[in-house]
Amino acid sequence: MNRFLTMLVLTFVTSTAANAGGHTEAAAFGFALIVPASEVQRVERLLDSHREFMESTHSVSGSKETRLNSYTVLKGAEMQNPADPSQGTTGRTVYILTEHYETPIGLQKHMEASAKWADMAEMNEVLSKFNVGITFPGSVYSKMNR
């Protein structure tokens, strides 16, 4: 669990140095989880705690250097066959969490703050158990805002 977080931080630091000032600044990350029905309540409690942590430690209107541009958690049923919804669902739930910061420093500050979040160990456990994809650090490939 701590190894996972350490890998993420090291990857971020290395990538930030490589991408700083470029067109593909590493200022975002996201992950996808596929969760069995028996674990949905646990994961949603953790995601609720994460949202509370984000609201208490991040700003969407503060300093440009550390500003959070977007935070999203999507939820949906996992389809048996996404090309044919008539086949139904698997009974598992898909969650996709994304965070996008104005600058790489914002993402770095997030990682520093998250190390102090009370539920970080459980988040690492959930990520290691249910994670099916992660981009960390990542850059925004495309977006459309109002």
KEBATI-79982 format. One record per residue (C-alpha): residue number from 1; x negated, y negated, z. Coordinates in Angstrom, 1 decimal, m for minus. Example, Ala and Ser with C-alpha at 12.3 -4.5 7.8 and 13.67 -1.06 7.14 Angstrom:
2
(1, (m12.3, 4.5, 7.8))
(2, (m13.7, 1.1, 7.1))
//
This chain:
146
(1, (0.0, 0.0, 0.0))
(2, (m2.7, m2.5, 1.0))
(3, (m4.7, m1.2, m1.9))
(4, (m1.9, m2.1, m4.3))
(5, (m1.8, m5.7, m3.0))
(6, (m5.6, m5.9, m3.1))
(7, (m5.6, m4.8, m6.7))
(8, (m3.0, m7.4, m7.5))
(9, (m4.9, m10.2, m5.9))
(10, (m8.2, m9.2, m7.5))
(11, (m6.5, m8.9, m10.9))
(12, (m5.0, m12.4, m10.4))
(13, (m8.2, m14.0, m9.4))
(14, (m10.1, m12.5, m12.3))
(15, (m7.4, m13.4, m14.8))
(16, (m6.9, m16.9, m13.5))
(17, (m10.6, m17.6, m14.0))
(18, (m10.4, m16.2, m17.5))
(19, (m7.2, m18.0, m18.5))
(20, (m7.4, m21.3, m16.7))
(21, (m6.8, m24.2, m18.9))
(22, (m5.8, m22.0, m21.9))
(23, (m2.6, m21.5, m23.7))
(24, (m1.9, m18.3, m21.9))
(25, (m2.3, m19.4, m18.3))
(26, (m1.5, m16.6, m15.9))
(27, (1.2, m18.4, m13.9))
(28, (3.9, m15.7, m13.7))
(29, (4.6, m12.1, m12.8))
(30, (7.4, m9.6, m12.9))
(31, (8.2, m6.1, m12.1))
(32, (10.9, m3.5, m12.8))
(33, (12.2, m0.9, m10.4))
(34, (14.4, 2.1, m11.0))
(35, (16.0, 3.0, m7.7))
(36, (18.0, 6.1, m6.8))
(37, (21.4, 5.5, m5.2))
(38, (20.2, 6.7, m1.9))
(39, (17.6, 3.9, m1.7))
(40, (19.7, 1.0, m3.1))
(41, (20.7, m0.4, 0.3))
(42, (17.0, m0.4, 1.5))
(43, (15.8, m2.1, m1.7))
(44, (18.6, m4.8, m1.6))
(45, (17.8, m5.6, 2.0))
(46, (14.2, m6.0, 1.0))
(47, (15.1, m8.2, m2.0))
(48, (17.3, m10.3, 0.2))
(49, (14.4, m10.7, 2.7))
(50, (12.2, m11.7, m0.3))
(51, (14.7, m14.3, m1.4))
(52, (14.7, m15.8, 2.1))
(53, (10.9, m15.8, 2.1))
(54, (10.9, m17.6, m1.2))
(55, (13.3, m20.2, m0.1))
(56, (11.4, m20.9, 3.0))
(57, (7.9, m21.1, 1.4))
(58, (8.4, m22.3, m2.2))
(59, (9.7, m25.4, m3.9))
(60, (11.4, m25.8, m7.3))
(61, (11.0, m29.6, m7.1))
(62, (7.7, m30.2, m5.3))
(63, (4.2, m30.8, m6.5))
(64, (3.6, m29.8, m10.1))
(65, (0.5, m27.8, m9.1))
(66, (2.4, m25.4, m6.9))
(67, (6.0, m25.7, m8.2))
(68, (8.1, m22.6, m8.8))
(69, (9.8, m22.9, m12.2))
(70, (12.0, m19.9, m11.9))
(71, (12.8, m17.0, m9.7))
(72, (15.2, m14.3, m10.9))
(73, (16.3, m10.8, m9.8))
(74, (18.3, m8.9, m12.3))
(75, (20.3, m5.8, m11.4))
(76, (22.1, m3.2, m13.5))
(77, (22.9, 0.4, m13.9))
(78, (20.3, 2.6, m15.7))
(79, (21.9, 3.9, m18.9))
(80, (21.5, 7.5, m20.0))
(81, (20.9, 6.2, m23.5))
(82, (20.7, 2.4, m24.0))
(83, (21.5, 2.8, m27.7))
(84, (24.7, 4.7, m26.8))
(85, (26.5, 3.3, m23.7))
(86, (29.2, 5.9, m24.1))
(87, (26.8, 8.4, m22.6))
(88, (27.2, 6.7, m19.3))
(89, (24.7, 5.9, m16.5))
(90, (22.1, 7.9, m14.6))
(91, (23.3, 6.9, m11.1))
(92, (20.1, 4.9, m10.6))
(93, (19.9, 1.1, m10.4))
(94, (17.4, m1.1, m12.3))
(95, (16.0, m4.2, m10.7))
(96, (13.8, m6.7, m12.5))
(97, (12.2, m9.5, m10.5))
(98, (10.4, m12.4, m12.2))
(99, (8.6, m15.5, m10.9))
(100, (7.2, m18.3, m13.0))
(101, (5.0, m21.1, m11.6))
(102, (4.1, m24.3, m13.2))
(103, (0.3, m23.5, m12.9))
(104, (m1.9, m20.6, m11.9))
(105, (m2.5, m22.3, m8.6))
(106, (1.2, m21.9, m7.8))
(107, (0.9, m18.2, m8.3))
(108, (m2.2, m18.1, m6.2))
(109, (m0.5, m19.9, m3.4))
(110, (2.4, m17.5, m3.6))
(111, (0.0, m14.5, m3.2))
(112, (m1.6, m16.2, m0.2))
(113, (1.9, m16.9, 1.4))
(114, (3.1, m13.4, 0.6))
(115, (0.3, m11.8, 2.6))
(116, (1.9, m13.3, 5.7))
(117, (5.5, m12.2, 4.8))
(118, (6.8, m9.8, 7.4))
(119, (8.1, m7.3, 4.8))
(120, (5.1, m7.2, 2.5))
(121, (4.1, m3.7, 3.6))
(122, (7.5, m2.4, 2.8))
(123, (7.5, m4.2, m0.6))
(124, (4.2, m2.5, m1.4))
(125, (5.8, 0.8, m0.5))
(126, (8.8, 0.2, m2.6))
(127, (6.7, m0.9, m5.6))
(128, (4.5, 2.2, m5.3))
(129, (7.6, 4.4, m5.1))
(130, (10.0, 2.9, m7.7))
(131, (8.0, 0.6, m9.9))
(132, (8.2, 1.4, m13.6))
(133, (6.5, m1.7, m15.0))
(134, (4.6, m4.7, m13.9))
(135, (3.0, m7.7, m15.4))
(136, (0.6, m9.3, m12.9))
(137, (m0.6, m11.8, m13.6))
(138, (1.4, m12.6, m16.6))
(139, (2.0, m15.6, m18.8))
(140, (5.3, m16.7, m20.3))
(141, (5.6, m15.3, m23.8))
(142, (8.9, m17.0, m24.6))
(143, (11.6, m18.9, m22.8))
(144, (14.8, m20.8, m23.4))
(145, (16.1, m23.3, m20.8))
(146, (19.0, m25.6, m20.7))
//
